[in-house]
Amino acid sequence: MNIHIITAFPNLLRGPLDESIIKRSVEKKIVEFFIHDLRQYSSDKHHRVDDYPYGGGPGMILKPEPIFKCIESAIETYNITSSEIIFLTPQGKKYSQAKAKELVERENLVFLCGHYKGVDERVRDYWKMDEISIGDYVLTGGELPALVIIDSVIRLIPGVISDLDSAKTDSFYQGLLDCPYYTRPEIYREMSVPEILLSGNHAEINNWKQQEAFKLTLKARPELINDNNDNVATLDSN
Ligand code: ADE
């Protein structure tokens, strides 16, 4: 998978992309990152990429010129299309595990990170990008949302985490929160691991995990069950 990130703040990305599981996926040549620095596409002698909004008001706006030039150069240089560009904005569609499963099927991911108050509206009008929000709160830019999406997608690529089954049992993978987990020791500060997990009976253990996942979801996020008829059917049959 090739992952392109268009940003005015490339250094915000470098640390997280150079650690842990993401770093290993690069070393294993499963993913390759291309960071495009918007400032290199500014004709301003100070490499400015932002300006004041017409009509006044607080905050700065990313100028159209560096963004247009950067996108055009990326399309010309790499095998990507404008329809693959994802713009990160709190005004986008809410991100979810379902979207992560959709994105992991793509060969290219291309992210455009907004910053400051936003981008010149002509960028959105012209490029007609898919727009994603990672939640109903406002961050200073799209760089952290891009990292959140990249992390959640990369871990779904076979070979990235050592046991894909562990992604398949994640919270949300089947529309439910994940069950509780325990590791050694069996008793810690007088708190014991549930006996069933020590029984060696895998059918019973799986059953317990399912039930705990339902109980937890019902308590913490009941709307996940109510919004998903498959789960309601499974809940009835348990
Ligand atoms: N940029 C600023 N806030 C954001 C959010 N919540 N999601 C995506 N991009 C953003």
py3Dmol code that shows the C-alpha trace and the ligand (Angstrom):
import py3Dmol

protein = """\
ATOM      1  CA  MET A   1       0.000   0.000   0.000  1.00  0.00           C
ATOM      2  CA  ASN A   2       1.274   3.478  -0.877  1.00  0.00           C
ATOM      3  CA  ILE A   3       0.273   6.188   1.556  1.00  0.00           C
ATOM      4  CA  HIS A   4       0.578   9.828   0.507  1.00  0.00           C
ATOM      5  CA  ILE A   5       0.150  12.645   3.007  1.00  0.00           C
ATOM      6  CA  ILE A   6      -0.112  16.254   1.892  1.00  0.00           C
ATOM      7  CA  THR A   7       0.687  18.563   4.798  1.00  0.00           C
ATOM      8  CA  ALA A   8       2.151  21.906   5.823  1.00  0.00           C
ATOM      9  CA  PHE A   9       3.628  20.232   8.926  1.00  0.00           C
ATOM     10  CA  PRO A  10       5.563  17.124   7.846  1.00  0.00           C
ATOM     11  CA  ASN A  11       7.402  16.926  11.172  1.00  0.00           C
ATOM     12  CA  LEU A  12       4.127  16.232  12.962  1.00  0.00           C
ATOM     13  CA  LEU A  13       4.028  12.930  11.095  1.00  0.00           C
ATOM     14  CA  ARG A  14       7.588  11.686  11.102  1.00  0.00           C
ATOM     15  CA  GLY A  15       7.850  10.539  14.733  1.00  0.00           C
ATOM     16  CA  PRO A  16       4.687   8.408  14.832  1.00  0.00           C
ATOM     17  CA  LEU A  17       5.404   6.890  11.404  1.00  0.00           C
ATOM     18  CA  ASP A  18       8.872   5.892  12.559  1.00  0.00           C
ATOM     19  CA  GLU A  19       7.871   3.791  15.585  1.00  0.00           C
ATOM     20  CA  SER A  20       6.525   0.392  16.497  1.00  0.00           C
ATOM     21  CA  ILE A  21       4.147  -1.481  14.171  1.00  0.00           C
ATOM     22  CA  ILE A  22       4.010   1.207  11.478  1.00  0.00           C
ATOM     23  CA  LYS A  23       7.796   1.337  11.282  1.00  0.00           C
ATOM     24  CA  ARG A  24       7.976  -2.448  10.977  1.00  0.00           C
ATOM     25  CA  SER A  25       5.386  -2.461   8.192  1.00  0.00           C
ATOM     26  CA  VAL A  26       7.631  -0.052   6.265  1.00  0.00           C
ATOM     27  CA  GLU A  27      10.705  -2.198   6.916  1.00  0.00           C
ATOM     28  CA  LYS A  28       8.788  -5.264   5.702  1.00  0.00           C
ATOM     29  CA  LYS A  29       7.870  -3.258   2.558  1.00  0.00           C
ATOM     30  CA  ILE A  30       4.174  -3.751   3.227  1.00  0.00           C
ATOM     31  CA  VAL A  31       3.577  -0.001   3.140  1.00  0.00           C
ATOM     32  CA  GLU A  32       5.468   2.958   1.761  1.00  0.00           C
ATOM     33  CA  PHE A  33       4.940   6.570   2.864  1.00  0.00           C
ATOM     34  CA  PHE A  34       5.219   9.667   0.694  1.00  0.00           C
ATOM     35  CA  ILE A  35       5.057  12.921   2.626  1.00  0.00           C
ATOM     36  CA  HIS A  36       4.357  15.959   0.464  1.00  0.00           C
ATOM     37  CA  ASP A  37       5.339  19.269   2.052  1.00  0.00           C
ATOM     38  CA  LEU A  38       2.897  22.002   0.995  1.00  0.00           C
ATOM     39  CA  ARG A  39       5.472  24.720   1.681  1.00  0.00           C
ATOM     40  CA  GLN A  40       7.549  23.466  -1.214  1.00  0.00           C
ATOM     41  CA  TYR A  41       4.671  24.399  -3.525  1.00  0.00           C
ATOM     42  CA  SER A  42       4.280  27.960  -2.302  1.00  0.00           C
ATOM     43  CA  SER A  43       5.458  30.710  -4.646  1.00  0.00           C
ATOM     44  CA  ASP A  44       5.707  33.058  -1.656  1.00  0.00           C
ATOM     45  CA  LYS A  45       9.338  33.886  -0.863  1.00  0.00           C
ATOM     46  CA  HIS A  46       8.754  32.961   2.783  1.00  0.00           C
ATOM     47  CA  HIS A  47       7.025  29.697   1.759  1.00  0.00           C
ATOM     48  CA  ARG A  48       3.790  30.827   3.379  1.00  0.00           C
ATOM     49  CA  VAL A  49       0.850  28.544   2.820  1.00  0.00           C
ATOM     50  CA  ASP A  50      -1.828  30.445   4.766  1.00  0.00           C
ATOM     51  CA  ASP A  51      -3.524  33.829   4.580  1.00  0.00           C
ATOM     52  CA  TYR A  52      -6.323  35.866   6.166  1.00  0.00           C
ATOM     53  CA  PRO A  53      -9.929  35.012   5.286  1.00  0.00           C
ATOM     54  CA  TYR A  54     -11.809  37.357   2.946  1.00  0.00           C
ATOM     55  CA  GLY A  55     -14.657  39.021   4.787  1.00  0.00           C
ATOM     56  CA  GLY A  56     -12.715  38.980   8.039  1.00  0.00           C
ATOM     57  CA  GLY A  57     -13.125  36.697  11.021  1.00  0.00           C
ATOM     58  CA  PRO A  58     -10.688  34.845  13.218  1.00  0.00           C
ATOM     59  CA  GLY A  59      -8.075  32.339  12.087  1.00  0.00           C
ATOM     60  CA  MET A  60      -6.005  31.698   8.990  1.00  0.00           C
ATOM     61  CA  ILE A  61      -6.927  29.754   5.860  1.00  0.00           C
ATOM     62  CA  LEU A  62      -4.720  27.460   3.763  1.00  0.00           C
ATOM     63  CA  LYS A  63      -4.216  29.103   0.365  1.00  0.00           C
ATOM     64  CA  PRO A  64      -5.416  27.272  -2.749  1.00  0.00           C
ATOM     65  CA  GLU A  65      -2.244  27.587  -4.846  1.00  0.00           C
ATOM     66  CA  PRO A  66       0.172  25.340  -2.888  1.00  0.00           C
ATOM     67  CA  ILE A  67      -2.539  22.686  -2.483  1.00  0.00           C
ATOM     68  CA  PHE A  68      -3.488  22.639  -6.184  1.00  0.00           C
ATOM     69  CA  LYS A  69       0.167  22.505  -7.251  1.00  0.00           C
ATOM     70  CA  CYS A  70       1.036  19.797  -4.745  1.00  0.00           C
ATOM     71  CA  ILE A  71      -1.915  17.589  -5.763  1.00  0.00           C
ATOM     72  CA  GLU A  72      -1.137  18.073  -9.464  1.00  0.00           C
ATOM     73  CA  SER A  73       2.503  17.207  -8.932  1.00  0.00           C
ATOM     74  CA  ALA A  74       1.621  14.077  -6.906  1.00  0.00           C
ATOM     75  CA  ILE A  75      -0.808  12.908  -9.593  1.00  0.00           C
ATOM     76  CA  GLU A  76       1.797  13.479 -12.284  1.00  0.00           C
ATOM     77  CA  THR A  77       4.633  11.781 -10.397  1.00  0.00           C
ATOM     78  CA  TYR A  78       2.859   8.843  -8.769  1.00  0.00           C
ATOM     79  CA  ASN A  79       0.235   6.446  -9.957  1.00  0.00           C
ATOM     80  CA  ILE A  80      -2.602   8.115  -8.045  1.00  0.00           C
ATOM     81  CA  THR A  81      -5.892   9.731  -9.036  1.00  0.00           C
ATOM     82  CA  SER A  82      -7.783  12.681  -7.610  1.00  0.00           C
ATOM     83  CA  SER A  83     -10.679  10.393  -6.638  1.00  0.00           C
ATOM     84  CA  GLU A  84      -8.374   8.739  -4.099  1.00  0.00           C
ATOM     85  CA  ILE A  85      -7.791  11.921  -2.102  1.00  0.00           C
ATOM     86  CA  ILE A  86      -9.257  12.030   1.392  1.00  0.00           C
ATOM     87  CA  PHE A  87      -9.595  15.430   3.025  1.00  0.00           C
ATOM     88  CA  LEU A  88      -9.459  15.431   6.822  1.00  0.00           C
ATOM     89  CA  THR A  89     -11.978  17.844   8.293  1.00  0.00           C
ATOM     90  CA  PRO A  90     -14.410  17.928  11.226  1.00  0.00           C
ATOM     91  CA  GLN A  91     -17.080  18.478   8.551  1.00  0.00           C
ATOM     92  CA  GLY A  92     -16.435  15.062   6.995  1.00  0.00           C
ATOM     93  CA  LYS A  93     -18.232  11.742   7.429  1.00  0.00           C
ATOM     94  CA  LYS A  94     -17.530  10.152  10.812  1.00  0.00           C
ATOM     95  CA  TYR A  95     -14.709   7.600  10.675  1.00  0.00           C
ATOM     96  CA  SER A  96     -15.425   4.038  11.808  1.00  0.00           C
ATOM     97  CA  GLN A  97     -13.975   0.530  11.831  1.00  0.00           C
ATOM     98  CA  ALA A  98     -16.219  -0.189   8.816  1.00  0.00           C
ATOM     99  CA  LYS A  99     -14.440   2.591   6.902  1.00  0.00           C
ATOM    100  CA  ALA A 100     -11.038   1.205   7.988  1.00  0.00           C
ATOM    101  CA  LYS A 101     -12.045  -2.179   6.503  1.00  0.00           C
ATOM    102  CA  GLU A 102     -13.021  -0.408   3.284  1.00  0.00           C
ATOM    103  CA  LEU A 103      -9.777   1.598   3.072  1.00  0.00           C
ATOM    104  CA  VAL A 104      -7.522  -1.411   3.667  1.00  0.00           C
ATOM    105  CA  GLU A 105      -8.640  -2.777   0.282  1.00  0.00           C
ATOM    106  CA  ARG A 106      -7.113   0.198  -1.554  1.00  0.00           C
ATOM    107  CA  GLU A 107      -3.714   0.264  -3.201  1.00  0.00           C
ATOM    108  CA  ASN A 108      -3.211   3.981  -2.518  1.00  0.00           C
ATOM    109  CA  LEU A 109      -4.320   6.188   0.336  1.00  0.00           C
ATOM    110  CA  VAL A 110      -3.930   9.919  -0.228  1.00  0.00           C
ATOM    111  CA  PHE A 111      -4.607  12.302   2.649  1.00  0.00           C
ATOM    112  CA  LEU A 112      -4.888  16.070   2.475  1.00  0.00           C
ATOM    113  CA  CYS A 113      -4.439  17.618   5.914  1.00  0.00           C
ATOM    114  CA  GLY A 114      -6.194  20.898   6.596  1.00  0.00           C
ATOM    115  CA  HIS A 115      -4.684  23.212   9.188  1.00  0.00           C
ATOM    116  CA  TYR A 116      -5.552  26.445  10.982  1.00  0.00           C
ATOM    117  CA  LYS A 117      -9.201  27.420  10.356  1.00  0.00           C
ATOM    118  CA  GLY A 118      -9.487  25.341   7.176  1.00  0.00           C
ATOM    119  CA  VAL A 119      -8.736  25.383   3.463  1.00  0.00           C
ATOM    120  CA  ASP A 120      -9.887  27.774   0.757  1.00  0.00           C
ATOM    121  CA  GLU A 121     -13.297  26.417  -0.303  1.00  0.00           C
ATOM    122  CA  ARG A 122     -12.202  26.256  -3.955  1.00  0.00           C
ATOM    123  CA  VAL A 123      -9.960  23.315  -3.061  1.00  0.00           C
ATOM    124  CA  ARG A 124     -13.021  21.349  -1.930  1.00  0.00           C
ATOM    125  CA  ASP A 125     -15.177  22.506  -4.846  1.00  0.00           C
ATOM    126  CA  TYR A 126     -12.588  21.579  -7.458  1.00  0.00           C
ATOM    127  CA  TRP A 127     -11.165  18.294  -6.189  1.00  0.00           C
ATOM    128  CA  LYS A 128     -14.420  16.858  -4.813  1.00  0.00           C
ATOM    129  CA  MET A 129     -12.603  14.714  -2.270  1.00  0.00           C
ATOM    130  CA  ASP A 130     -13.943  12.131   0.113  1.00  0.00           C
ATOM    131  CA  GLU A 131     -14.089  13.975   3.479  1.00  0.00           C
ATOM    132  CA  ILE A 132     -13.515  12.220   6.782  1.00  0.00           C
ATOM    133  CA  SER A 133     -13.795  13.398  10.390  1.00  0.00           C
ATOM    134  CA  ILE A 134     -12.410  11.308  13.230  1.00  0.00           C
ATOM    135  CA  GLY A 135     -14.967  12.660  15.693  1.00  0.00           C
ATOM    136  CA  ASP A 136     -17.055  15.609  16.779  1.00  0.00           C
ATOM    137  CA  TYR A 137     -14.244  17.740  18.135  1.00  0.00           C
ATOM    138  CA  VAL A 138     -11.866  20.166  16.475  1.00  0.00           C
ATOM    139  CA  LEU A 139      -8.116  19.612  16.228  1.00  0.00           C
ATOM    140  CA  THR A 140      -5.523  22.083  15.000  1.00  0.00           C
ATOM    141  CA  GLY A 141      -5.091  20.152  11.768  1.00  0.00           C
ATOM    142  CA  GLY A 142      -5.628  16.951   9.820  1.00  0.00           C
ATOM    143  CA  GLU A 143      -2.230  15.449  10.651  1.00  0.00           C
ATOM    144  CA  LEU A 144      -3.318  13.620  13.808  1.00  0.00           C
ATOM    145  CA  PRO A 145      -6.548  12.381  12.169  1.00  0.00           C
ATOM    146  CA  ALA A 146      -4.461  11.104   9.218  1.00  0.00           C
ATOM    147  CA  LEU A 147      -2.243   9.206  11.672  1.00  0.00           C
ATOM    148  CA  VAL A 148      -5.278   7.768  13.455  1.00  0.00           C
ATOM    149  CA  ILE A 149      -6.696   6.483  10.162  1.00  0.00           C
ATOM    150  CA  ILE A 150      -3.335   5.200   8.936  1.00  0.00           C
ATOM    151  CA  ASP A 151      -2.740   3.286  12.172  1.00  0.00           C
ATOM    152  CA  SER A 152      -6.197   1.710  12.132  1.00  0.00           C
ATOM    153  CA  VAL A 153      -5.901   0.693   8.462  1.00  0.00           C
ATOM    154  CA  ILE A 154      -2.330  -0.604   8.530  1.00  0.00           C
ATOM    155  CA  ARG A 155      -2.995  -3.004  11.391  1.00  0.00           C
ATOM    156  CA  LEU A 156      -5.651  -4.690   9.222  1.00  0.00           C
ATOM    157  CA  ILE A 157      -3.171  -5.543   6.444  1.00  0.00           C
ATOM    158  CA  PRO A 158      -2.262  -9.240   6.645  1.00  0.00           C
ATOM    159  CA  GLY A 159       1.291  -9.617   7.965  1.00  0.00           C
ATOM    160  CA  VAL A 160       1.398  -6.324   9.836  1.00  0.00           C
ATOM    161  CA  ILE A 161       0.377  -7.583  13.247  1.00  0.00           C
ATOM    162  CA  SER A 162       1.730 -11.014  13.929  1.00  0.00           C
ATOM    163  CA  ASP A 163      -1.670 -12.666  14.315  1.00  0.00           C
ATOM    164  CA  LEU A 164      -4.453 -11.237  12.164  1.00  0.00           C
ATOM    165  CA  ASP A 165      -6.906 -13.069  14.410  1.00  0.00           C
ATOM    166  CA  SER A 166      -6.088 -10.532  17.036  1.00  0.00           C
ATOM    167  CA  ALA A 167      -7.421  -7.792  14.726  1.00  0.00           C
ATOM    168  CA  LYS A 168     -10.485  -9.900  14.004  1.00  0.00           C
ATOM    169  CA  THR A 169     -11.390 -10.028  17.690  1.00  0.00           C
ATOM    170  CA  ASP A 170     -10.852  -6.280  18.227  1.00  0.00           C
ATOM    171  CA  SER A 171     -13.580  -4.056  19.523  1.00  0.00           C
ATOM    172  CA  PHE A 172     -15.894  -3.019  16.643  1.00  0.00           C
ATOM    173  CA  TYR A 173     -14.562  -5.656  14.243  1.00  0.00           C
ATOM    174  CA  GLN A 174     -17.820  -7.571  14.546  1.00  0.00           C
ATOM    175  CA  GLY A 175     -19.839  -4.586  15.662  1.00  0.00           C
ATOM    176  CA  LEU A 176     -19.226  -5.214  19.374  1.00  0.00           C
ATOM    177  CA  LEU A 177     -16.701  -4.093  21.960  1.00  0.00           C
ATOM    178  CA  ASP A 178     -14.019  -6.642  22.733  1.00  0.00           C
ATOM    179  CA  CYS A 179     -14.206  -8.965  25.768  1.00  0.00           C
ATOM    180  CA  PRO A 180     -11.958  -8.496  28.842  1.00  0.00           C
ATOM    181  CA  TYR A 181      -8.492 -10.096  28.854  1.00  0.00           C
ATOM    182  CA  TYR A 182      -6.188 -11.340  31.621  1.00  0.00           C
ATOM    183  CA  THR A 183      -2.577 -12.447  31.777  1.00  0.00           C
ATOM    184  CA  ARG A 184      -0.298 -13.842  34.452  1.00  0.00           C
ATOM    185  CA  PRO A 185      -0.353 -14.004  37.445  1.00  0.00           C
ATOM    186  CA  GLU A 186      -3.536 -15.971  38.171  1.00  0.00           C
ATOM    187  CA  ILE A 187      -4.087 -13.981  41.362  1.00  0.00           C
ATOM    188  CA  TYR A 188      -2.975 -10.366  41.708  1.00  0.00           C
ATOM    189  CA  ARG A 189      -3.684  -8.405  44.897  1.00  0.00           C
ATOM    190  CA  GLU A 190      -6.357 -10.982  45.754  1.00  0.00           C
ATOM    191  CA  MET A 191      -8.077 -10.517  42.378  1.00  0.00           C
ATOM    192  CA  SER A 192      -8.444 -13.786  40.458  1.00  0.00           C
ATOM    193  CA  VAL A 193      -8.621 -14.504  36.762  1.00  0.00           C
ATOM    194  CA  PRO A 194     -12.092 -15.934  35.862  1.00  0.00           C
ATOM    195  CA  GLU A 195     -11.888 -19.709  36.324  1.00  0.00           C
ATOM    196  CA  ILE A 196     -13.336 -20.498  32.915  1.00  0.00           C
ATOM    197  CA  LEU A 197     -10.234 -19.022  31.243  1.00  0.00           C
ATOM    198  CA  LEU A 198      -8.048 -21.583  33.063  1.00  0.00           C
ATOM    199  CA  SER A 199     -10.302 -24.524  32.167  1.00  0.00           C
ATOM    200  CA  GLY A 200      -8.739 -25.389  28.802  1.00  0.00           C
ATOM    201  CA  ASN A 201     -12.247 -25.878  27.358  1.00  0.00           C
ATOM    202  CA  HIS A 202     -12.045 -23.752  24.207  1.00  0.00           C
ATOM    203  CA  ALA A 203     -15.716 -23.989  23.266  1.00  0.00           C
ATOM    204  CA  GLU A 204     -16.743 -22.788  26.725  1.00  0.00           C
ATOM    205  CA  ILE A 205     -14.072 -20.099  26.707  1.00  0.00           C
ATOM    206  CA  ASN A 206     -15.258 -18.765  23.348  1.00  0.00           C
ATOM    207  CA  ASN A 207     -18.811 -18.768  24.615  1.00  0.00           C
ATOM    208  CA  TRP A 208     -17.729 -16.799  27.696  1.00  0.00           C
ATOM    209  CA  LYS A 209     -15.853 -14.278  25.552  1.00  0.00           C
ATOM    210  CA  GLN A 210     -18.938 -13.716  23.362  1.00  0.00           C
ATOM    211  CA  GLN A 211     -21.171 -13.251  26.383  1.00  0.00           C
ATOM    212  CA  GLU A 212     -18.751 -10.847  28.043  1.00  0.00           C
ATOM    213  CA  ALA A 213     -18.473  -8.866  24.799  1.00  0.00           C
ATOM    214  CA  PHE A 214     -22.278  -8.578  24.654  1.00  0.00           C
ATOM    215  CA  LYS A 215     -22.542  -7.608  28.325  1.00  0.00           C
ATOM    216  CA  LEU A 216     -19.826  -4.978  27.993  1.00  0.00           C
ATOM    217  CA  THR A 217     -21.312  -3.543  24.802  1.00  0.00           C
ATOM    218  CA  LEU A 218     -24.801  -3.472  26.277  1.00  0.00           C
ATOM    219  CA  LYS A 219     -23.497  -1.568  29.288  1.00  0.00           C
ATOM    220  CA  ALA A 220     -21.040   0.830  27.638  1.00  0.00           C
ATOM    221  CA  ARG A 221     -22.341   1.275  24.083  1.00  0.00           C
ATOM    222  CA  PRO A 222     -25.907  -0.128  23.810  1.00  0.00           C
ATOM    223  CA  GLU A 223     -26.449   1.728  20.519  1.00  0.00           C
ATOM    224  CA  LEU A 224     -23.904  -0.578  18.860  1.00  0.00           C
ATOM    225  CA  ILE A 225     -26.244  -3.506  19.487  1.00  0.00           C
ATOM    226  CA  ASN A 226     -29.436  -1.616  18.695  1.00  0.00           C
ATOM    227  CA  ASP A 227     -27.971  -0.320  15.425  1.00  0.00           C
ATOM    228  CA  ASN A 228     -26.880  -3.756  14.289  1.00  0.00           C
ATOM    229  CA  ASN A 229     -29.569  -6.375  13.690  1.00  0.00           C
ATOM    230  CA  ASP A 230     -27.041  -9.210  13.259  1.00  0.00           C
ATOM    231  CA  ASN A 231     -25.933  -8.719  16.815  1.00  0.00           C
ATOM    232  CA  VAL A 232     -29.473  -8.604  18.132  1.00  0.00           C
ATOM    233  CA  ALA A 233     -30.123 -11.961  16.454  1.00  0.00           C
ATOM    234  CA  THR A 234     -26.988 -13.414  18.070  1.00  0.00           C
ATOM    235  CA  LEU A 235     -27.943 -11.921  21.411  1.00  0.00           C
ATOM    236  CA  ASP A 236     -31.386 -13.590  21.221  1.00  0.00           C
ATOM    237  CA  SER A 237     -29.856 -16.966  20.451  1.00  0.00           C
ATOM    238  CA  ASN A 238     -27.578 -16.762  23.492  1.00  0.00           C
TER     239      ASN A 238
END
"""
ligand_1 = """\
10
ADE
N -9.248 18.482 11.484
C -9.565 19.154 12.622
N -10.376 18.438 13.390
C -10.608 17.262 12.731
C -11.381 16.104 13.007
N -12.104 15.988 14.116
N -11.370 15.107 12.105
C -10.656 15.220 10.963
N -9.921 16.297 10.641
C -9.899 17.313 11.513
"""
view = py3Dmol.view(width=600, height=400)
view.addModel(protein, "pdb")
view.setStyle({"model": 0}, {"cartoon": {"style": "trace"}})
view.addModel(ligand_1, "xyz")
view.setStyle({"model": 1}, {"stick": {}})
view.zoomTo()
view.show()
